[in-house]
C-alpha cells in the first residue's frame, strides 16, 4: 500500500485540535492560519522545514512519519542516485564511501518502518 504524502490531518484529529489552533501552535502569522494548515493537510503545498519540524513537536511524531509518502519518495530518489554514483565511483574508492553508497542504493528496498535504526 502506498503512503499518503502526509498524515497531518489524522494526527490533528487524533489530538482534537482545530486547524486554526494548529496554525497558531506552529507559529503561522495572520488570519489565515487554518487555511494554511488545510493546504498542508490536503497536499496543496509542502510546508517549510521549520513548519514541518513544528508539526513534529505539536503531534509528537517524527517528520518522516508525518510525511511518510514524501519520505518514501525522497528515499527512492536517493537510492536511484546512489546506484548511479556507485557505478561512477566503482574504481579507486574509499571502502567506507563505497559501503555508504551501497547502503543508500539498497535503501529503497528496505521497509521505511524497519529502517529507523540506521
LOBAKE-397076 format. One line per field, with one value per residue (C-alpha): x, y, z. Coordinates in steps of 0.5 Angstrom, whole numbers. Layout:
u	c(X / ...)
v	c(Y / ...)
w	c(Z / ...)
END
This chain:
u	c(0 / 3 / 3 / 0 / 4 / 3 / -1 / -2 / -10 / -10 / -5 / -9 / -16 / -13 / -11 / -18 / -15 / -17 / -13 / -13 / -10 / -5 / -3 / -2 / 2 / 7 / 7 / 4 / 2 / -4 / -12 / -11 / -7 / -13 / -13 / -5 / -6 / -11 / -7 / -1 / -6 / -9 / -3 / -4 / 3 / 9 / 11 / 17 / 23 / 21 / 14 / 15 / 19 / 14 / 9 / 13 / 13 / 6 / 4 / 10 / 11 / 18 / 17 / 19 / 12 / 8 / 11 / 11 / 10 / 15 / 20 / 19 / 20 / 26 / 29 / 27 / 31 / 37 / 37 / 37 / 42 / 47 / 46 / 49 / 54 / 56 / 58 / 61 / 66 / 67 / 74 / 79 / 74 / 75 / 72 / 67 / 65 / 63 / 60 / 56 / 54 / 52 / 47 / 44 / 43 / 40 / 35 / 29 / 28 / 28 / 21 / 22 / 19 / 24 / 30 / 30 / 36 / 41)
v	c(0 / 7 / 12 / 19 / 25 / 27 / 25 / 31 / 31 / 25 / 27 / 33 / 30 / 25 / 31 / 34 / 41 / 45 / 48 / 55 / 52 / 48 / 54 / 58 / 53 / 52 / 60 / 62 / 69 / 73 / 71 / 65 / 60 / 55 / 56 / 55 / 48 / 46 / 47 / 43 / 37 / 37 / 37 / 43 / 46 / 43 / 46 / 49 / 46 / 50 / 49 / 41 / 41 / 45 / 40 / 34 / 38 / 39 / 32 / 28 / 24 / 24 / 28 / 22 / 19 / 25 / 26 / 19 / 19 / 25 / 21 / 15 / 19 / 22 / 15 / 12 / 18 / 18 / 10 / 12 / 17 / 12 / 7 / 12 / 14 / 7 / 6 / 13 / 11 / 4 / 5 / 8 / 9 / 9 / 3 / 7 / 11 / 5 / 2 / 8 / 9 / 1 / 2 / 8 / 5 / -1 / 3 / 4 / -4 / -3 / -2 / 5 / 3 / -2 / 3 / 7 / 4 / 6)
w	c(0 / -2 / 3 / 3 / 2 / 9 / 16 / 18 / 19 / 22 / 27 / 28 / 29 / 34 / 39 / 37 / 35 / 30 / 24 / 27 / 33 / 30 / 26 / 32 / 35 / 29 / 29 / 23 / 23 / 20 / 20 / 15 / 20 / 19 / 11 / 11 / 15 / 11 / 5 / 8 / 10 / 3 / 0 / -4 / -1 / 2 / 9 / 10 / 14 / 20 / 20 / 19 / 25 / 29 / 27 / 29 / 36 / 36 / 34 / 38 / 31 / 27 / 21 / 17 / 20 / 19 / 12 / 10 / 3 / 2 / 6 / 1 / -5 / -2 / 0 / -7 / -11 / -6 / -8 / -15 / -15 / -10 / -16 / -21 / -16 / -15 / -22 / -23 / -16 / -17 / -18 / -13 / -8 / 0 / 3 / 7 / 2 / -2 / 3 / 5 / -3 / -3 / 3 / 0 / -6 / -3 / 2 / -3 / -2 / 6 / 9 / 12 / 19 / 20 / 17 / 24 / 27 / 22)
END
